Amino acid sequence: MARIGNGCPVCSRSLISSRFDTTFRLPDGDERFFFGIPASLCEKCQQLYLDPDLIELLDVPDGRCTFAIESDQVLVSEAWSSADF
């Protein structure tokens, strides 16, 4: 993600950096599911950006991300942190 910077390459708006649960569809039709992967989401374009090295590590270089949602673990952690105040 560091290669992308803090702004969306398309619209220059800020990116939300978090962990996401994702589904990638591969060219042969298989799908792979990943949980809690670090990524950045554009608030306006709704485009998810992953570090190219991570895409290689996950072995989905030709895959297409068809679904992404912020990980429940991140949201639960934030909720507990807010409750401490």
C-alpha positions in Angstrom: 0.0 0.0 0.0 2.9 2.3 0.5 3.3 2.5 -3.3 -0.1 4.1 -3.6 0.4 6.8 -1.1 -2.3 8.5 0.9 -4.6 9.4 -1.9 -6.6 7.6 -4.6 -4.7 7.4 -7.9 -7.9 8.2 -9.8 -9.6 10.9 -7.8 -6.9 11.9 -5.2 -9.4 11.6 -2.3 -8.2 10.0 0.9 -8.0 6.3 1.3 -9.3 4.3 4.3 -6.5 1.9 5.4 -7.9 -1.1 7.3 -8.2 -4.9 7.1 -10.7 -6.5 4.8 -12.3 -9.9 4.2 -12.2 -10.5 0.4 -13.1 -12.9 -2.3 -11.0 -13.2 -5.5 -12.3 -14.9 -8.6 -9.6 -16.6 -10.6 -9.6 -16.9 -14.5 -10.6 -20.6 -14.2 -13.7 -19.7 -12.2 -12.4 -20.8 -8.8 -12.8 -18.4 -5.9 -10.4 -17.8 -3.0 -11.4 -16.2 0.3 -9.1 -14.2 2.5 -9.7 -12.7 5.9 -8.1 -9.7 7.5 -5.9 -8.7 4.7 -4.4 -5.1 4.8 -5.7 -2.9 2.1 -6.9 0.7 1.3 -10.3 1.7 0.1 -11.2 4.9 -1.8 -14.1 6.7 -0.1 -15.4 8.0 -3.4 -14.5 5.4 -6.1 -15.1 2.4 -3.8 -11.9 0.9 -5.3 -9.9 -1.4 -3.1 -6.1 -1.1 -3.3 -3.7 -3.9 -2.3 0.0 -4.0 -2.2 1.2 -5.7 -5.4 3.6 -7.8 -3.4 0.6 -9.0 -1.2 -1.3 -10.0 -4.4 1.7 -12.2 -5.4 2.0 -13.6 -1.9 -1.7 -14.6 -1.9 -1.1 -16.2 -5.3 -3.9 -14.3 -7.0 -2.0 -12.2 -9.6 -4.6 -12.9 -12.3 -7.6 -12.9 -9.9 -10.3 -10.3 -9.7 -11.5 -9.0 -6.3 -15.3 -9.5 -6.4 -16.1 -8.8 -2.8 -14.5 -6.9 0.1 -15.8 -5.8 3.4 -14.0 -4.4 6.4 -13.0 -7.2 8.7 -15.2 -7.8 11.8 -12.1 -8.1 13.9 -11.2 -4.5 13.1 -14.7 -3.2 13.9 -15.0 -5.2 17.1 -11.6 -3.9 18.3 -12.6 -0.3 17.5 -15.9 -0.8 19.4 -14.1 -2.1 22.5 -11.6 0.8 22.3 -14.5 3.3 22.2 -16.2 1.7 25.1 -13.2 2.3 27.3 -13.8 6.0 27.3 
